[in-house]
Amino acid sequence: MKRRKRRWTDLSPAERVVIGSGAVVQFALAGYAWADLARRPAASVRGPKRVWGFVIAINFIGPAAYLCFGRR
């Protein structure tokens, strides 16, 4: 039996709020991490800034990893 993909319109209002809130948190966290990385001198970052820029793009894990482990 093949499962039908759920569309945005199939979701309940509560599910939409949870997904929307998660997206807002993800973008805010990534934006903050990228802004911090851009302003921080390379000597204050563990590893290459370019690599951290790509890592931050990974959902939730990337910005959290940079903020916890990427800064000196």
DSSP file (Angstrom, degrees, kcal/mol; ACC not computed):
  #  RESIDUE AA STRUCTURE BP1 BP2  ACC     N-H-->O    O-->H-N    N-H-->O    O-->H-N    TCO  KAPPA ALPHA  PHI   PSI    X-CA   Y-CA   Z-CA
    1    1 A M              0   0    0      0, 0.0     2,-0.4     0, 0.0     0, 0.0   0.000 360.0 360.0 360.0 127.0    0.0    0.0    0.0
    2    2 A K        -     0   0    0      1,-0.0     2,-0.4     0, 0.0     0, 0.0  -0.705 360.0-132.1 -89.8 131.6    1.5    3.3   -1.1
    3    3 A R        -     0   0    0     -2,-0.4     2,-0.3     1,-0.0    -1,-0.0  -0.654  18.1-129.0 -83.6 135.8    1.3    6.2    1.4
    4    4 A R        -     0   0    0     -2,-0.4     2,-0.1     1,-0.1    -1,-0.0  -0.657  26.3-112.5 -82.4 136.4    0.1    9.5    0.1
    5    5 A K        -     0   0    0     -2,-0.3     2,-0.4     1,-0.1    -1,-0.1  -0.448  30.8-121.9 -66.5 138.0    2.3   12.5    0.8
    6    6 A R        -     0   0    0     -2,-0.1     2,-0.2     2,-0.0    -1,-0.1  -0.663  25.6-149.2 -82.7 136.1    0.7   15.0    3.1
    7    7 A R    >>  -     0   0    0     -2,-0.4     3,-1.3     1,-0.1     4,-0.7  -0.589  29.1-104.0 -99.1 165.0    0.3   18.5    1.8
    8    8 A W  G >4 S+     0   0    0      1,-0.3     3,-1.1    -2,-0.2    -1,-0.1   0.872 122.8  54.9 -54.8 -39.4    0.3   21.7    3.8
    9    9 A T  G 34 S+     0   0    0      1,-0.2    -1,-0.3    -3,-0.0    -3,-0.0   0.706 100.8  60.1 -70.7 -18.7   -3.4   21.9    3.4
   10   10 A D  G <4 S+     0   0    0     -3,-1.3    -1,-0.2     2,-0.1    -2,-0.2   0.648  87.8  95.4 -80.9 -15.3   -3.8   18.5    5.0
   11   11 A L  S << S-     0   0    0     -3,-1.1    -3,-0.0    -4,-0.7    -4,-0.0  -0.432  78.9-116.3 -79.3 150.2   -2.1   19.5    8.2
   12   12 A S     >  -     0   0    0     -2,-0.1     4,-2.2     1,-0.1     5,-0.2  -0.390  31.3-106.5 -75.2 161.4   -4.0   20.7   11.3
   13   13 A P  H  > S+     0   0    0      0, 0.0     4,-2.1     0, 0.0     5,-0.1   0.872 121.6  53.6 -57.4 -36.8   -3.6   24.2   12.5
   14   14 A A  H  > S+     0   0    0      2,-0.2     4,-2.1     1,-0.2     5,-0.1   0.900 108.1  49.3 -65.7 -40.1   -1.5   23.0   15.4
   15   15 A E  H  > S+     0   0    0      1,-0.2     4,-2.4     2,-0.2     5,-0.2   0.878 109.7  52.1 -66.4 -37.1    0.9   21.1   13.1
   16   16 A R  H  X S+     0   0    0     -4,-2.2     4,-2.8     2,-0.2    -2,-0.2   0.902 108.8  50.3 -64.3 -40.3    1.2   24.2   10.9
   17   17 A V  H  X S+     0   0    0     -4,-2.1     4,-2.7     2,-0.2     5,-0.2   0.916 110.9  48.9 -64.4 -42.9    2.2   26.3   14.0
   18   18 A V  H  X S+     0   0    0     -4,-2.1     4,-2.2     2,-0.2    -2,-0.2   0.928 114.7  44.3 -63.1 -45.5    4.8   23.7   15.1
   19   19 A I  H  X S+     0   0    0     -4,-2.4     4,-2.1     2,-0.2    -2,-0.2   0.919 115.2  48.4 -66.3 -43.3    6.4   23.5   11.6
   20   20 A G  H  X S+     0   0    0     -4,-2.8     4,-2.3    -5,-0.2    -2,-0.2   0.904 111.7  49.5 -63.5 -41.9    6.3   27.3   11.2
   21   21 A S  H  X S+     0   0    0     -4,-2.7     4,-2.5     1,-0.2    -1,-0.2   0.901 109.8  51.6 -64.2 -41.1    7.8   27.9   14.6
   22   22 A G  H  X S+     0   0    0     -4,-2.2     4,-2.4    -5,-0.2    -1,-0.2   0.890 109.7  49.9 -62.1 -39.4   10.6   25.4   13.9
   23   23 A A  H  X S+     0   0    0     -4,-2.1     4,-2.6     2,-0.2     5,-0.2   0.907 110.3  49.8 -65.9 -41.8   11.3   27.2   10.6
   24   24 A V  H  X S+     0   0    0     -4,-2.3     4,-2.4     2,-0.2     5,-0.2   0.925 112.4  47.3 -63.2 -44.0   11.5   30.5   12.3
   25   25 A V  H  X S+     0   0    0     -4,-2.5     4,-2.7     2,-0.2     5,-0.2   0.923 112.1  50.9 -62.7 -44.2   13.9   29.2   15.0
   26   26 A Q  H  X S+     0   0    0     -4,-2.4     4,-2.5     1,-0.2     5,-0.2   0.937 113.5  43.5 -59.6 -49.0   16.0   27.5   12.4
   27   27 A F  H  X S+     0   0    0     -4,-2.6     4,-2.6     2,-0.2    -1,-0.2   0.884 114.7  49.7 -66.8 -38.5   16.4   30.7   10.3
   28   28 A A  H  X S+     0   0    0     -4,-2.4     4,-2.5    -5,-0.2    -2,-0.2   0.927 112.8  46.7 -65.4 -44.5   17.0   32.9   13.3
   29   29 A L  H  X S+     0   0    0     -4,-2.7     4,-2.4    -5,-0.2    -2,-0.2   0.924 115.2  45.8 -63.7 -45.3   19.7   30.6   14.7
   30   30 A A  H  X S+     0   0    0     -4,-2.5     4,-2.8    -5,-0.2     5,-0.2   0.911 112.7  50.9 -65.5 -41.8   21.4   30.3   11.3
   31   31 A G  H  X S+     0   0    0     -4,-2.6     4,-2.3    -5,-0.2    -2,-0.2   0.913 111.6  47.1 -61.8 -43.2   21.2   34.1   10.8
   32   32 A Y  H  X S+     0   0    0     -4,-2.5     4,-2.5     2,-0.2    -1,-0.2   0.923 113.5  48.3 -63.7 -44.4   22.7   34.8   14.1
   33   33 A A  H  X S+     0   0    0     -4,-2.4     4,-2.6     2,-0.2    -2,-0.2   0.913 112.9  47.6 -64.8 -42.9   25.5   32.2   13.6
   34   34 A W  H  X S+     0   0    0     -4,-2.8     4,-2.4     2,-0.2    -1,-0.2   0.902 112.5  49.4 -65.7 -39.9   26.3   33.6   10.1
   35   35 A A  H  X S+     0   0    0     -4,-2.3     4,-1.9    -5,-0.2    -2,-0.2   0.916 112.5  47.8 -64.2 -42.3   26.3   37.2   11.4
   36   36 A D  H  X S+     0   0    0     -4,-2.5     4,-1.9     1,-0.2    -2,-0.2   0.921 112.2  49.5 -63.5 -43.6   28.6   36.2   14.3
   37   37 A L  H  < S+     0   0    0     -4,-2.6    -2,-0.2     1,-0.2    -1,-0.2   0.894 110.2  50.8 -62.8 -40.3   30.9   34.3   11.9
   38   38 A A  H  < S+     0   0    0     -4,-2.4    -1,-0.2     1,-0.2    -2,-0.2   0.878 115.7  41.2 -66.3 -37.9   31.1   37.3    9.5
   39   39 A R  H  < S+     0   0    0     -4,-1.9    -1,-0.2    -5,-0.2    -2,-0.2   0.749  97.4  89.9 -81.7 -25.0   32.0   39.7   12.3
   40   40 A R  S  < S-     0   0    0     -4,-1.9     5,-0.1    -5,-0.2     2,-0.0  -0.543  82.1-116.6 -79.5 133.8   34.4   37.5   14.1
   41   41 A P    >   -     0   0    0      0, 0.0     3,-2.0     0, 0.0     4,-0.1  -0.334  25.5-114.5 -65.0 151.5   38.1   37.6   13.1
   42   42 A A  G >  S+     0   0    0      1,-0.3     3,-1.5     2,-0.2     5,-0.1   0.805 115.1  63.1 -58.3 -30.4   39.5   34.4   11.7
   43   43 A A  G 3  S+     0   0    0      1,-0.3    -1,-0.3     3,-0.1     4,-0.1   0.714  99.7  54.9 -68.2 -18.7   41.9   34.0   14.7
   44   44 A S  G <  S+     0   0    0     -3,-2.0    28,-2.4     2,-0.1     2,-0.4   0.286  96.0  80.7 -96.8  10.0   38.8   33.7   16.9
   45   45 A V  B <  S-A   71   0A   0     -3,-1.5     2,-0.9    26,-0.2    26,-0.2  -0.955  78.9-128.7-119.3 135.0   37.3   30.8   15.0
   46   46 A R  S    S-     0   0    0     24,-3.0    -3,-0.1    -2,-0.4    -2,-0.1  -0.723  81.0  -8.9 -81.1 108.3   38.4   27.2   15.3
   47   47 A G  S    S-     0   0    0     -2,-0.9     2,-0.2    -5,-0.1    -2,-0.1  -0.332 113.2 -25.9  95.6 179.0   39.0   26.0   11.8
   48   48 A P     >  -     0   0    0      0, 0.0     4,-1.8     0, 0.0     5,-0.2  -0.430  49.0-139.6 -70.1 136.5   38.4   27.7    8.4
   49   49 A K  H  > S+     0   0    0      1,-0.2     4,-2.2     2,-0.2     5,-0.1   0.861 102.2  59.3 -62.9 -35.9   35.6   30.3    8.4
   50   50 A R  H  > S+     0   0    0      2,-0.2     4,-1.5     1,-0.2    -1,-0.2   0.906 105.3  48.6 -60.6 -42.3   34.4   29.0    4.9
   51   51 A V  H  > S+     0   0    0      1,-0.2     4,-2.4     2,-0.2     3,-0.3   0.925 110.5  50.6 -64.6 -44.1   33.9   25.5    6.3
   52   52 A W  H  X S+     0   0    0     -4,-1.8     4,-2.3     1,-0.2    -1,-0.2   0.854 104.5  59.4 -62.7 -33.8   31.9   26.9    9.3
   53   53 A G  H  X S+     0   0    0     -4,-2.2     4,-0.5     1,-0.2    -1,-0.2   0.894 109.7  42.1 -60.5 -40.3   29.8   28.8    6.8
   54   54 A F  H >< S+     0   0    0     -4,-1.5     3,-0.8    -3,-0.3     4,-0.3   0.879 111.8  54.9 -72.5 -38.7   28.7   25.6    5.1
   55   55 A V  H >< S+     0   0    0     -4,-2.4     3,-1.9     1,-0.2    -2,-0.2   0.884 100.0  60.4 -62.3 -38.5   28.3   23.8    8.5
   56   56 A I  H 3< S+     0   0    0     -4,-2.3    -1,-0.2     1,-0.3    -2,-0.2   0.787  93.2  67.1 -61.1 -26.6   25.9   26.5    9.7
   57   57 A A  T << S+     0   0    0     -3,-0.8     2,-0.4    -4,-0.5    -1,-0.3   0.630  78.2  99.2 -70.3 -12.8   23.6   25.7    6.7
   58   58 A I  S <> S-     0   0    0     -3,-1.9     4,-1.3    -4,-0.3    -3,-0.0  -0.631  93.9 -91.7 -78.5 129.9   22.9   22.2    8.2
   59   59 A N  T  4 S-     0   0    0     -2,-0.4     2,-5.9     1,-0.2     3,-0.3  -0.073  82.6 -40.8 -46.3 131.0   19.5   22.2   10.1
   60   60 A F  T  > S+     0   0    0      1,-0.3     4,-1.7    -4,-0.1    -1,-0.2   0.007 134.7  69.4  45.7 -45.6   19.7   23.1   13.8
   61   61 A I  H  > S+     0   0    0     -2,-5.9     4,-2.7     2,-0.2    -1,-0.3   0.908  95.0  52.9 -66.8 -42.7   22.9   21.0   14.2
   62   62 A G  H  X S+     0   0    0     -4,-1.3     4,-2.5    -3,-0.3    -6,-0.2   0.951 111.9  41.1 -62.1 -54.7   25.1   23.3   12.2
   63   63 A P  H  > S+     0   0    0      0, 0.0     4,-2.6     0, 0.0    -1,-0.2   0.902 117.2  49.9 -62.2 -38.6   24.4   26.6   14.0
   64   64 A A  H  X S+     0   0    0     -4,-1.7     4,-2.0     2,-0.2     5,-0.3   0.907 110.5  49.9 -65.3 -40.6   24.5   24.9   17.4
   65   65 A A  H  X>S+     0   0    0     -4,-2.7     4,-3.3     2,-0.2     5,-0.9   0.922 112.4  47.4 -63.6 -43.9   27.8   23.2   16.6
   66   66 A Y  I  X>S+     0   0    0     -4,-2.5     4,-1.5     3,-0.2     5,-0.8   0.947 113.2  47.2 -62.7 -47.4   29.3   26.5   15.5
   67   67 A L  I  <5S+     0   0    0     -4,-2.6    -1,-0.2    -5,-0.2    -2,-0.2   0.823 122.3  35.8 -66.3 -30.3   28.1   28.4   18.5
   68   68 A C  I  <5S+     0   0    0     -4,-2.0    -2,-0.2    -5,-0.2    -1,-0.2   0.877 137.8  10.8 -87.6 -41.5   29.3   25.7   20.9
   69   69 A F  I  <5S+     0   0    0     -4,-3.3    -3,-0.2    -5,-0.3    -2,-0.2   0.635 114.5  66.4-116.6 -18.3   32.5   24.5   19.2
   70   70 A G  I  <<S+     0   0    0     -4,-1.5   -24,-3.0    -5,-0.9     2,-0.3   0.697  87.9  72.1 -84.7 -19.5   33.4   26.9   16.5
   71   71 A R  B   <  A   45   0A   0     -5,-0.8   -26,-0.2   -26,-0.2   -27,-0.0  -0.730 360.0 360.0-100.4 146.8   34.2   30.0   18.5
   72   72 A R              0   0    0    -28,-2.4   -27,-0.1    -2,-0.3    -1,-0.1   0.408 360.0 360.0 -93.2 360.0   37.3   30.5   20.7
